Amino acid sequence: MKIKAIIETGKNLDFDIYTDDDTLGFMLLGQGNTIEEAKADLMRSKEEMKSAYIEAGESFDFDNIEFEFVFDTVSFLRHSPFTLTGLQKITGINSKQLSHYVTGHRKPSPKTVQRIREGVSQFAETLSHTRW
């Protein structure tokens, strides 16, 4: 079963991952200084929950859980291969403003999140129609 796992930037600029799906009936959490560390911690959380179910004599198909990782805006900006100047070109948002989001000094407004989403999506669309 596919479960959505949200990747967010924490208050200390670490990464938090949590499941956002009522299908499980419980939440799984992971945290780390990098996304890979947070993913590994999420997998440990899954194994700990699996052990707890086994100890309680309950069954759940933990081996069939597949995570679909989804970034929040700040985590995307921090993890993106784009430079802030490159993101400025495709979103129209000043690179200094983007830097404030990446460093946690400011949070983007819903309107700004939409501008980033649309700019990146348009860039991806352009890439998909590029003749290589």
N, C-alpha and C positions, 0 to 999 in steps of 0.2 A: 504494500500500500504506500502511496506517495503522500508524504506529510510536508507541509510548508514549514520552513525554518527561517526565521527572520534574523538577519545579521544587522546589528546596531552598534554604533560607537558609544561606549560608556562614558561616564563623567570624567574618568581619568584617561580618556582617549585609548582605552583598551577596547576589545571587541566582545560583545555579548551575543549569543545566539539562543533563541527560544523557539519552541514549537508553537504554532498558531493554528491549531486544528483540534476541534472537539472530538474527532474520530478516535483518538487515543484514550480519552477519558482521564488523562494526566498530562502534565507538562514536562518537557525535557529542557534542560538548560546547559549551556556551555559558556565558558569565559576564558579569555587569554589575551596576551599582549599582541598576538597576531591572529589573523583569521584562521590559519592552520591550527594554532594552539586552541582556539575556541572550538573548532570542529572536533579536534581530538577529545576535548573535555566533554563535548556533547555526546560523543560515542561512549565515553566512560559513564556518563549519566544514564545512557540507554542500557548499558551492561549492568549498572547498579540496580536499575528498575527491574530488569529481567531477573536478577538474583532475588530481589525482594518478592517478586511474583512467585518464583519457584519455592522459596522458603514458606510462603503463605499457602502453598498448594493450589495457586491459581494459574490459569493458563492464558497466554497471550502470544501471538505470533511475532515476537520481537525481531526474528531473523528476516522477516518480510518487509520491514520498515525501510523505505527509501526516502531520503530527504531531498526536497527541492529548496535550494538556498536562494533567498531573496534579500537583496540589499536595501537598507534605508538609504536616503539621499547622502547623508554625511559619510557613511561607510563606503558607498559607491565612489564618492569623490576621493576618499583616502586610498581606496584600493585600485582605482582606475589607472590604466596605463597612460592615460592622457596627461599632458602637462596642464597646469592651470592656464597658460597662455593658449594652448590648444582648445581647452574647454571654453575659454572666453570666445574664441573664434566660432565655435559651433553653437554656443548658447546665447551669446550677446551679453553675458554677465561679466562684469569686470573681474579680472583675475585676483585683484586684492580682496574683493568681496568674497570670491570663492575660497580664498585662503582663510578668511575669517570662519567659514563653515568647517573647513578641514581641521583647523586648530581648536575648534570648539568655542571660539569667542562669541560666535553668533549662530543662531539657528535659521535656516532658510524658511521663508514664509511659504504657505501652500502655493501661492502664485509663482514664486521663484522655483519651487520644486517642479511645478508643471513646465516652466521654461526650460529647466535642465532636462527633464524627461523628453520634451518635444525636440530639443536641439540634438540630443544624443540619438533619439529615434530617427530623426531626419538624416543624420550622418550615417547611421547603420543602413538606412534605406538606400542612400547614395552608394555606399560600399557594395550593397547587394546587386546593384546595377552597373558596377564597374567591370569593364572588360579587361581581363588579366591576360 
